[in-house]
Amino acid sequence: MRLDLGSDLRALRGENLTAVNVLRAYAEMVTTVHEQEPAVRFRTIEPDLVDGRNGAIGFLISYVFYPYGHLGDYSVAEDVDLRVPVTTLARGSGAVTP
């Protein structure tokens, strides 16, 4: 997720990797995606420690994708699972690792 989608993940850059900051990142992702993407509804988001020593964290995300959600049609649904290695909590890193 890019930092310019309306989330406040930028404020977490350089912060310690604590449970509170992980929860803040989770809340920002859910709020932003639900506000700006009507075709996506999260089922679960699990933190996944990528490199705890350097403050890098990832998220295992399971969600439902509604291809016609932007049109208000939620009759077609697709389940999606993915792993997003986010390094926003790591000092001096970018938003998303390749």
PENOR-V315879 format. One record per backbone hydrogen bond with DSSP energy under -0.5 kcal/mol. NH is the residue of the N-H (numbers start at 1). CO is the residue of the C=O. E is the energy in kcal/mol with one decimal. If there is no record, write none. Layout:
nh & co & e
NH & CO & E
NH & CO & E
This chain:
nh & co & e
5 & 2 & -1.0
11 & 8 & -0.9
12 & 9 & -1.6
13 & 10 & -1.2
15 & 12 & -2.0
18 & 16 & -1.7
22 & 18 & -2.3
23 & 19 & -2.2
24 & 20 & -2.1
25 & 21 & -2.3
26 & 22 & -2.4
27 & 23 & -2.7
28 & 24 & -2.3
29 & 25 & -2.3
30 & 26 & -2.5
31 & 27 & -2.5
32 & 28 & -2.4
33 & 29 & -2.5
34 & 30 & -2.4
35 & 31 & -1.8
36 & 32 & -2.2
37 & 33 & -2.4
40 & 37 & -1.5
41 & 64 & -2.1
43 & 62 & -3.3
44 & 62 & -1.9
46 & 60 & -2.5
48 & 58 & -3.2
50 & 56 & -1.1
51 & 56 & -2.3
54 & 51 & -0.9
55 & 51 & -0.6
55 & 52 & -0.7
56 & 51 & -2.5
57 & 86 & -1.5
58 & 48 & -3.2
59 & 84 & -2.5
60 & 46 & -3.0
61 & 59 & -0.7
61 & 82 & -3.2
62 & 44 & -2.8
63 & 80 & -2.7
64 & 41 & -3.0
65 & 78 & -3.4
66 & 39 & -3.6
66 & 64 & -0.5
67 & 65 & -0.7
69 & 66 & -2.3
71 & 68 & -1.6
72 & 69 & -1.7
73 & 68 & -2.0
74 & 72 & -0.7
77 & 75 & -0.5
78 & 65 & -2.2
80 & 63 & -2.6
82 & 61 & -2.7
84 & 59 & -3.0
85 & 83 & -0.6
86 & 57 & -0.7
86 & 84 & -1.3
87 & 95 & -1.0
90 & 87 & -1.4
93 & 90 & -1.4
97 & 85 & -1.8
